[in-house]
Amino acid sequence: MELSPRDRTLTLIGILLAMFLGALDQTIVSTALPKIVEDLQGLSRYAWVATTYLLASTVLVPVYGKLSDMYSKKAIELVAVSLFLLGSFLCGLAGEFGNLPLLGDGMNQLIIFRAIQGLGGAGLFSMAFIVIADLYPPRERGKYQGLVGATFGIASVIGPWIGGLLTDYGSNIIPGIAGWRWVFYVNVPFGALALWFIINKMPPLLPKGKRQALNIPSVLLLMGAVVPFVLVLQLDKTKYPWGGTFTLAMFAVSAVLLVLYIIVSLRAKNPILDLSLFKNRVFTTANLSSFFLGAGFLGLIIFLPLFVVNVIGVSATKAGVSLIPLSLGVVSGAIASGQLVSRIGKYKWLMLLGGFVLLLGIFLLSRMTVDITYGRVVLYMVICGLGIGPSLPLYTLAIQNAVDGRKVGQATSASQFFRQIGSTVGAALLGTVLASSLSASFNSANLPGSGGSFGGGESRLASTGGANVATGIKAQFDEQYTLIEKALKENDPAAKESLLANEFTPPAIKQMLSDSAASSPDFFGQISAAVENSDEAALKAALAQSPMPSFAQEQVITGAKSVFGDANATTSFLADLKTQFESFGLLQSDTSAPAANIDEQLAAIKTQLDQQAATITETVTKTIKEAFTKGITSIYKYLIAIVAIGIVATFFIPELELRKTNAPVAMEV
């Protein structure tokens, strides 16, 4: 039965609302997660909230595609939305009734319920493209699939804002219900509206051709191959390294099951994914491009907030909002490319144009410096978004246009599947690159706290960016001052021993606490003599005997070597060094005259410690900014290569005229 334009529009509204649920969930939940794990006391299981959703949503994508070729698309869409809403509602209830049999505590409940959400979420995206393919012929399809990209972009823009708003103020909606629970409950009204449109306005959209029984072994084998592969990519590589036994074993299991899947699928009459589709050059090359472009897209999404927070200084709360320019670029690019392709009937030149614009944006990001302005980064984000926009609808459109209309469901879901797998692989590999780069930078700079003193270790700094380093440093020196008070006022032996063993305790304080009345060595005189004589060995020996912090010693050695043999430069360097020594309380003059009374003495010590904390904070902050700039720009250099491969693959996609009918015509290209 031919649908009226009005019925098509109402159906389109319903599936876009359903897809909006899934897109919104991806951003809104991440904003609320810190508060969620705090309430449910599940910090150690933090990552599993996202991992279980990703696993379920990735594994089920091919299943939805295949089922849409066999059964009513309306029925499948209803199942997807219903599962997603059920999972959302249960997530909102996680932990409300304490520990539950089989499910465990609130955090375990949330992880399980997120998996149920993922089972439905897998269908929200793929079914949007599949239903549009049934409603409109390829020539008209582009402008409507562009709306899918726009919907995704809008959800990305408002998701972090809504998530923060509900987390902070949602408890005022109904007293006694934590604000973060509304992050999940908010899906219910949107979902109810989507269900109303689907139930009342969407036609059955029955499959074309003869129905065959689905080959279940192929389903189980494909799922079995995907689960360990995606899971091992998501696990913390500090605990499960790439070359570790567990990681290699999981990859091996995945590879074996994939080979078995291929063998079974080649012999089966109706496998989960018809391997004959790979004979189609459009299908194969477009999916190859989507794999690499998916990695490029997620790389931008993940690492840009880290840069604007840790280098530019945008607050963590505003980090999600900082992606708005990128999302607006995606929305504009998706809508514009969809409209253009529907008008001209050609898609390849738009794919290539989008790819080169994205490549330009990533190239500009790879050249960012520590002192770059936020406005410049915003411009680069918009350029990247305009380049990404066409990739969302056009590669799927090219595949749908080239395959047998009776296989459009599994072909469409395969497109989403390969893009999602590419994103997962890219995020895992690039995350390892960043962590390694940061660790190397912190260690080479002898960053205070790289082993845990202030920042909590490289892994902590890699994940938080050292956003709390200044506070941590101040807390350490405040704690030191408390010990000094105990040692001087209360003559506490434990406090005294701790201070004498601490390399950051100023020598003036150590001399006060020392039983010996001997004066401290003239460290500055020894170091000055070594610099004036250009004697690196003597310089290192003098510094090694001083109580100067190790990271500052390395800086002195590097600076001194640059002035060896230059009398004027040496004089200037030693003058600056003297000022630095004074800030750390390393000159003899700092210890020669005791204060008139203990309170004055403590006040002077407090001032000295605050100055030392400020000096170290400045050094640490500068090092962190430089490390993140180096690490993230190196990631974008990798992304240039990744996106370039996607563009090269796009060159080999055959250009086909977009069909003006949805007739089930078999096409082998």
Secondary structure, DSSP 8 states (H G I E B T S, - for coil): ----HHHHHHHHHHHHHHHHHHHHHHHHHHHHHHHHHHHHT-GGGHHHHHHHHHHHHHHTHHHHHHHHTTS-HHHHHHHHHHHHHHHHHHHHHTTTT-SBTTTBSHHHHHHHHHHHHHHHHHHHHHHHHHHHHHHS-HHHHHHHHHHHHHHHHHHHHHHHHHHHHHHHHGGGTSTTS-GGGHHHHTHHHHHHHHHHHHHHH------SS------HHHHHHHHHHHHHHHHHHHS-TTTS-TTSHHHHHHHHHHHHHHHHHHHHHHH-SS-SS-GGGGGSHHHHHHHHHHHHHHHHHHHHHHHHHHHIIIII---GGGTTGGGHHHHHHHHHHHHHHHHHHHHHS--HHHHHHHHHHHHHHHHHHHT--TT--HHHHHHHHHHHHHHHTTHHHHHHHHHHHHS-GGGHHHHHHHHHHHHHHHHHHHHHHHHHHHHHHHHHHHHHTT-TTTTSSSS--HHHHHHHTTTTHHHHHHHHHHHHHHHHHHHHHS--HHHHHHHHH-TTS-HHHHHHH-S-------HHHHHHHHHHTT-HHHHHHHHHHS---HHHHHHHHHHHHTTTT-HHHHHHHHHHHHHHHHHTT-STHHHHS--SSHHHHHHHHHHHHHHHHHHHHHHHHHHHHHHHHHHHHHHHHHHHHHHHHHHHHHHTS------S---------
